[in-house]
């Protein structure tokens, strides 16, 4: 999630850092909410991540040293650059991934202040550089960040089919590895965003957008229902049941279920979700290569 600002809280500031945190921090308006990412025993210390822990070991260490003036020795960092955030598909490759990574990061830096076509072109070039190495896993940074920024750029440009396609690739093949918990805030927000995109495509009645997805048997009503049910199931653990975001998710899910009950049997539609998810997975695989 993107940083929005700074919060000064004497209690929250007492939480130490770990690149393998056991809690996450989200905000409900001005209220700071701490949610468990895994079971926590009595008297266990609570750890949050001060940086984006999905990046490789060296980058995490450098950022923590530069911003917080310490060298991390958490349970993830004591293993060094051997975790899933660091490994390549073929460590014996003659290609130097460090050179590629630096070039890609420069392109991403240029893309951020840009808009529209200019930003998309830079991000697509960065994506191609990673993929041309043939050794870059889909979950190793900066590839996930490139795809996330492509996803957001497509939303800004109202390229709904491309946004959904990139979002699905992150949903199926990236975020489950980076964030194993289905209730991780990043995953829940992503599911919610995709549900809104699918709802927009389904409700606008623009056949050109639907046909551009290229999956004739895809039922977007069932897709919307499935995504909203997933968000509704997980938002209690990701953000807290009484937060504003959770209430918005619950309200929209109830609206969709009520709307569907007037035309089709929601129970039957729920049974069709697994079949539709297989079609979504196929669509996501097509998103492995970004189409312009």
C-alpha positions, 0 to 999 in steps of 0.5 A, spaced: 500 500 500 502 506 498 504 511 504 500 517 505 503 521 510 506 520 517 502 518 524 505 520 531 502 515 536 506 513 542 503 506 543 504 504 536 511 507 535 513 502 541 512 496 536 519 494 533 520 492 526 520 485 522 521 483 515 516 477 517 511 481 521 506 478 525 501 484 525 499 489 520 497 496 520 491 500 517 487 506 518 480 507 519 480 515 518 484 518 523 484 511 527 490 506 527 488 499 527 492 493 528 490 486 525 494 480 526 497 476 520 497 469 524 496 467 531 499 470 536 500 467 543 500 471 550 506 475 551 509 475 544 512 481 541 508 485 536 512 486 530 510 491 524 514 492 517 517 499 517 518 498 509 515 494 504 518 487 506 516 484 499 523 487 496 529 483 496 534 483 502 539 488 500 534 493 498 530 492 505 537 493 509 539 499 505 532 502 506 532 501 514 539 503 515 538 509 511 531 511 514 531 508 521 539 507 522 539 500 524 541 493 520 535 488 521 536 482 524 529 479 524 527 472 522 527 473 515 534 477 514 538 472 518 537 468 512 540 473 508 538 473 500 536 466 500 528 467 501 523 467 496 524 475 495 531 474 492 531 468 488 531 467 481 529 462 476 536 460 474 542 462 479 547 460 474 544 464 468 550 469 465 545 475 465 547 480 471 540 481 474 543 487 478 544 491 472 537 489 469 534 491 476 537 498 476 535 499 469 528 497 471 528 502 477 530 508 473 524 506 468 519 506 474 522 512 477 521 516 470 514 513 469 511 515 476 511 523 474 508 521 467 501 520 465 497 516 460 501 513 454 508 516 456 507 512 463 505 506 460 510 505 455 516 506 460 512 501 465 512 496 459 519 497 457 521 495 464 516 489 464 520 487 458 527 488 461 525 483 466 521 478 462 527 478 457 532 475 462 528 469 462 530 468 470 525 473 473 520 470 477 513 473 477 513 474 485 520 477 485 520 485 485 520 489 482 516 485 477 510 485 482 510 493 483 511 494 475 504 490 474 501 493 480 503 500 477 500 498 470 494 496 473 493 503 476 495 506 470 490 502 466 484 504 471 486 511 471 486 511 463 479 507 464 482 501 460 478 497 464 479 490 460 486 491 461 486 493 468 482 487 470 487 482 466 493 485 470 489 485 476 487 478 475 495 476 474 496 479 481 491 476 484 492 469 482 500 468 481 503 474 485 500 476 491 498 469 494 506 468 494 508 475 497 502 475 502 500 468 503 494 470 508 488 471 504 486 476 509 492 480 508 490 488 507 493 488 500 490 482 498 483 484 500 483 491 497 486 488 491 480 484 491 475 489 492 478 494 487 477 488 482 470 487 484 468 494 482 472 494 476 468 488 474 461 491 476 463 497 472 464 493 466 458 488 467 453 494 468 456 499 463 453 494 457 459 496 453 460 490 449 466 492 446 469 492 453 466 485 454 469 482 448 476 485 449 476 480 455 476 474 449 472 469 454 465 468 451 463 464 457 465 469 462 459 471 466 461 478 470 455 477 474 458 471 478 465 474 478 462 480 481 459 476 486 465 471 487 469 477 488 465 481 493 464 475 497 471 474 498 472 481 500 466 480 505 469 474 508 476 477 509 475 484 511 474 483 518 481 480 519 484 485 514 481 491 517 476 490 523 469 489 522 467 496 525 471 500 520 468 504 515 471 500 509 468 493 512 462 497 512 462 499 505 464 492 503 458 489 507 453 494 504 455 493 497 455 485 498 448 485 500 446 490 495 449 485 489 446 479 493 439 483 493 439 485 486 441 478 484 436 475 488 431 478 484 433 475 477 437 469 479 438 464 484 444 467 488 445 459 491 446 457 484 450 462 482 455 461 488 455 454 485 458 457 479 463 461 482 469 455 481 467 454 474 468 462 473 474 462 477 478 457 472 476 462 466 479 468 470 485 464 471 486 463 463 484 470 462 490 472 468 495 467 464 494 472 458 496 477 462 503 474 463 504 478 457 501 485 457 497 487 451 497 494 448 
